Amino acid sequence: MDDVKSKVLRVLEIDLEIMVTSLDQKLELDSLEEVELVMWLEEDLRITIFDQDIEGLDTPRKIIEYVEKIDKYASENT
C-alpha cells in the first residue's frame, strides 16, 4: 500500500500541484484536471482506469484503494 500511496500522492502533489492535507479530502477537480489525473496515474502506475470509474475517484483515499484493487486483480491473473 505504501508504494501505491506514495505514487498517488506524488501525482497529485507534484504533477497536478494539488496540496493534499487529508486522504479523505475532496479533490473537486474540473474535467481537464480529471483527464490529467487519469493520464498521470495510468502513465506512472502502468494501469488502465476505466471511464465509468473516474467520477467516483474524488479523494486520495478512493484513488489509492482503486489502484490497489487493480494491482491485486492484475497480480492474481498473471
C-alpha positions as CSV (number, residue, x, y, z in Angstrom):
1,M,0.0,0.0,0.0
2,D,2.7,2.5,0.9
3,D,4.2,2.3,-2.6
4,V,0.8,2.9,-4.2
5,K,0.0,5.6,-1.7
6,S,3.3,7.5,-2.3
7,K,2.9,7.3,-6.1
8,V,-0.7,8.6,-6.0
9,L,0.3,11.4,-3.6
10,R,3.2,12.3,-5.8
11,V,1.0,12.5,-8.9
12,L,-1.5,14.7,-7.0
13,E,1.1,17.0,-5.3
14,I,3.8,17.2,-7.9
15,D,2.3,16.5,-11.3
16,L,-1.1,18.2,-10.6
17,E,0.1,20.7,-7.9
18,I,-2.7,19.7,-5.5
19,M,-1.8,20.1,-1.9
20,V,-3.1,17.0,-0.1
21,T,-3.9,17.7,3.5
22,S,-6.0,14.5,4.2
23,L,-6.6,11.2,2.4
24,D,-10.3,12.0,2.7
25,Q,-10.0,15.5,1.2
26,K,-12.5,16.1,-1.7
27,L,-10.4,16.9,-4.7
28,E,-13.1,18.9,-6.6
29,L,-11.3,18.6,-10.0
30,D,-12.6,20.2,-13.1
31,S,-12.9,18.0,-16.2
32,L,-9.5,18.9,-17.5
33,E,-7.9,18.1,-14.2
34,E,-9.7,14.7,-14.1
35,V,-8.2,13.9,-17.5
36,E,-4.7,15.0,-16.4
37,L,-5.1,12.9,-13.2
38,V,-6.1,9.8,-15.1
39,M,-3.3,10.3,-17.7
40,W,-0.6,10.7,-15.0
41,L,-1.8,7.8,-12.9
42,E,-2.1,5.5,-16.0
43,E,1.4,6.5,-17.1
44,D,3.2,6.4,-13.8
45,L,1.5,3.3,-12.4
46,R,1.0,1.5,-15.7
47,I,-2.6,0.8,-15.2
48,T,-5.8,1.5,-17.1
49,I,-8.6,3.5,-15.4
50,F,-12.0,2.9,-16.9
51,D,-14.1,5.9,-17.8
52,Q,-17.0,4.7,-15.7
53,D,-14.8,4.7,-12.6
54,I,-13.4,8.2,-12.9
55,E,-16.3,10.1,-11.3
56,G,-16.0,8.1,-8.1
57,L,-12.3,8.9,-7.6
58,D,-12.8,12.1,-5.7
59,T,-10.5,11.7,-2.8
60,P,-6.9,10.5,-2.5
61,R,-8.1,7.5,-0.4
62,K,-10.5,6.4,-3.1
63,I,-7.8,6.7,-5.8
64,I,-5.4,4.6,-3.6
65,E,-8.0,1.9,-3.0
66,Y,-8.9,1.8,-6.6
67,V,-5.3,1.4,-7.8
68,E,-4.7,-1.3,-5.1
69,K,-7.7,-3.2,-6.3
70,I,-6.4,-3.0,-9.9
71,D,-3.0,-4.2,-8.8
72,K,-4.4,-7.1,-6.8
73,Y,-6.6,-8.2,-9.7
74,A,-3.6,-7.9,-12.1
75,S,-1.3,-9.9,-9.8
76,E,-3.9,-12.7,-9.3
77,N,-4.5,-13.0,-13.1
78,T,-0.9,-13.1,-14.3
